[in-house]
């Protein structure tokens, strides 16, 4: 189960610079399997705090741990920009100084993106 401290959306980056945006724990659980979690290179909550994602011993419930109480907004922005540069023709969301506003802009921009099948060079 998630900790009380994390906030949705949860933004996850994998080792190929692909980004996933989850609005709920149920949505995250659909993708949460050992091979998925092995590929995660970064995860952030709605306040741009770094998360650690893992499965419990049963492999059926996801654990979400907030690793730092301080927002890592610049790191999140860099990850988001890498995804948009690598995988879409779209511009990333504008950099904002407030973490909640920025993560909400990521959600909006992510919903409108035009993905490519291959990574941009």
C-alpha positions as CSV (number, residue, x, y, z in Angstrom):
1,X,0.0,0.0,0.0
2,X,1.2,3.5,-0.5
3,X,2.4,5.6,2.3
4,X,0.2,8.4,3.6
5,X,2.7,10.9,2.4
6,X,2.8,10.3,-1.4
7,X,0.5,12.2,-3.6
8,X,-0.8,11.4,-7.1
9,X,0.0,11.8,-9.9
10,X,3.0,9.5,-9.8
11,X,5.4,10.1,-12.7
12,X,7.7,7.2,-13.5
13,X,10.7,7.1,-15.9
14,X,12.2,3.9,-17.2
15,X,15.7,3.0,-18.4
16,X,14.7,3.9,-22.0
17,X,13.6,7.5,-21.1
18,X,9.9,6.5,-21.4
19,X,7.5,8.2,-19.0
20,X,4.4,6.9,-17.4
21,X,1.9,9.0,-15.5
22,X,-0.4,7.4,-13.0
23,X,-3.5,9.1,-11.5
24,X,-4.3,6.3,-9.0
25,X,-2.8,3.3,-7.2
26,X,-5.0,1.0,-9.3
27,X,-3.6,2.3,-12.5
28,X,-0.1,1.9,-11.2
29,X,-0.8,-1.7,-10.1
30,X,-1.8,-2.6,-13.6
31,X,1.8,-2.1,-14.7
32,X,3.6,-3.1,-11.4
33,X,5.3,-6.3,-12.0
34,X,8.9,-7.3,-11.2
35,X,10.2,-6.6,-14.8
36,X,8.5,-3.2,-14.9
37,X,9.9,-2.2,-11.6
38,X,13.4,-3.4,-12.6
39,X,13.4,-0.8,-15.5
40,X,12.3,2.2,-13.3
41,X,15.1,4.7,-13.1
42,X,13.1,7.5,-11.4
43,X,9.7,8.1,-9.8
44,X,8.2,11.2,-8.4
45,X,4.9,12.1,-6.7
46,X,2.6,15.1,-7.3
47,X,4.9,17.3,-5.2
48,X,8.0,16.3,-7.2
49,X,9.4,14.2,-4.4
50,X,11.5,11.2,-5.2
51,X,9.8,7.8,-4.7
52,X,11.0,4.2,-4.3
53,X,8.6,1.7,-5.9
54,X,8.7,-2.0,-4.9
55,X,6.4,-5.0,-4.6
56,X,5.6,-6.5,-1.3
57,X,6.7,-10.0,-0.4
58,X,3.5,-11.5,-2.0
59,X,4.2,-9.6,-5.3
60,X,0.6,-8.4,-5.3
61,X,0.8,-5.0,-3.6
62,X,3.0,-2.1,-4.5
63,X,5.0,-0.2,-1.9
64,X,5.5,3.4,-2.5
65,X,8.1,5.1,-0.3
66,X,8.9,8.8,-0.3
67,X,12.7,9.0,-0.3
68,X,13.0,12.7,0.4
69,X,10.7,15.2,1.8
70,X,12.2,17.9,-0.4
71,X,10.9,18.3,-3.9
72,X,13.4,17.4,-6.7
73,X,11.7,19.7,-9.2
74,X,14.7,20.3,-11.4
75,X,15.4,16.5,-11.7
76,X,11.8,15.8,-12.5
77,X,11.8,18.6,-15.2
78,X,15.0,17.1,-16.7
79,X,13.4,13.6,-16.9
80,X,10.2,14.9,-18.4
81,X,12.2,17.0,-21.0
82,X,14.3,13.9,-21.9
83,X,11.1,11.9,-22.5
84,X,9.6,14.6,-24.8
85,X,12.8,15.0,-26.7
86,X,13.4,11.3,-27.1
87,X,9.9,10.0,-27.8
88,X,7.6,12.8,-29.2
89,X,7.5,15.7,-31.6
90,X,5.8,17.8,-28.9
91,X,7.3,20.4,-26.6
92,X,7.6,19.5,-22.9
93,X,5.5,21.4,-20.4
94,X,6.9,24.8,-19.4
95,X,9.1,24.8,-16.4
96,X,7.3,26.1,-13.4
97,X,8.6,26.8,-10.0
98,X,5.8,25.3,-8.0
99,X,5.9,21.5,-7.9
100,X,2.1,20.8,-7.8
101,X,1.5,23.2,-10.7
102,X,4.3,21.6,-12.7
103,X,3.1,18.0,-12.1
104,X,-0.4,19.0,-13.1
105,X,1.0,20.5,-16.3
106,X,2.9,17.3,-17.0
107,X,-0.4,15.4,-16.7
108,X,-2.1,17.7,-19.1
109,X,0.8,17.7,-21.6
110,X,1.3,13.9,-21.4
111,X,-2.4,13.4,-22.2
112,X,-2.0,15.4,-25.5
113,X,1.3,14.0,-26.6
114,X,1.9,12.3,-29.9
115,X,4.2,9.3,-29.3
116,X,6.5,7.8,-31.8
117,X,7.3,4.1,-32.1
118,X,11.0,4.7,-32.2
119,X,13.2,6.8,-30.0
120,X,14.2,10.1,-31.7
121,X,17.9,10.4,-32.4
